[in-house]
Amino acid sequence: MNTEDLLTKEIAKIGAIGGFVGGGFAGAIGGATGSFSAAKKLSTEVIEKEIRLSLTPEETLRKALQVVSKLGRVQPVEFKSKVPIISGLIGSGFMNMNPCVINVELIGAEAEQTLVRISGAAKEGLIKQNTAAKAVNKVTLGLTKF
């Protein structure tokens, strides 16, 4: 599933929960449908950050998997290149309610150091929550904390 579809689906789930609370099963259907339609129209903000870690590529992948698992849930990745990627879906923004797709890519390695690109993609409405930037910062903090 691509990033746009995944974000739209996750926003619809949140709408369904809100609709259920306010109107039961009928409200859940309306909440999901309305959220899904609105999410398709929202722009997607993408933020990228590169960091160098004093870890081997294997240690970096292990740590990235732990961090993404702790913050959210790991997603399957469609491999289009030979670059190792850990992908996940984490909550960010106000009350961690806004879904963000995170990718941690190993883009370079040398003796005991690995260059990592962390990217986040999230839907943003009229009131910007900087969801992707906050999610990228959370993952960066997790990777750099020892």
C-alpha positions, -999 to +999 in steps of 0.1 A: +000+000+000+014+034-009+019+062+016-012+083+005-035+053+007-022+043+041-026+078+056-061+081+042-071+048+056-057+056+090-075+090+091-107+072+082-102+048+112-099+078+135-130+093+120-149+061+126-139+060+163-151+096+167-183+089+148-190+058+169-186+077+202-210+104+190-235+082+171-230+045+175-225+023+144-242+047+121-220+075+133-189+053+128-199+047+092-205+085+086-173+094+105-152+070+085-167+081+051-164+118+059-128+114+072-118+093+042-132+119+017-116+148+035-082+130+039-080+124+001-081+162-004-055+171+022-019+178+012+008+155+023+038+170+041+071+152+037+101+159+059+136+143+056+166+143+079+200+126+076+220+116+106+252+097+112+252+070+138+282+054+155+267+019+149+272-008+123+245-012+097+232-043+115+230-025+148+213+004+131+186-017+115+180-035+149+178-002+167+155+014+140+132-016+143+130-013+181+124+025+179+096+023+152+080-007+171+080+013+203+065+044+188+039+027+166+037-003+143+061-015+117+047-017+081+057-040+053+080-024+028+078-028-010+115-031-019+122-010-050+159-007-043+187-025-025+187+001+003+175-014+037+144+003+050+124+001+082+089+016+077+063+023+102+031+042+111+033+063+143+010+089+159+022+125+160+008+160+161-019+170+187-023+141+213-004+118+188-037+114+169-024+123+135-009+093+116+026+096+101+044+072+078+080+069+088+109+054+068+144+048+082+168+041+053+204+031+055+220+051+028+257+048+036+281+029+058+317+029+067+337+014+096+314+015+127+293+043+113+260+044+093+244+072+075+206+071+079+178+091+062+147+094+083+116+106+064+081+113+076+049+118+056+017+131+071-015+148+060-019+184+071-050+205+072-056+242+075-041+242+110-006+228+106+005+204+134+039+197+119+031+161+122+058+148+100+086+169+115+075+159+151+075+122+141+110+125+124+123+141+156+108+114+178+126+087+157+158+107+156+158+110+193+151+072+197+180+063+173+205+087+190+196+078+226+219+051+240 
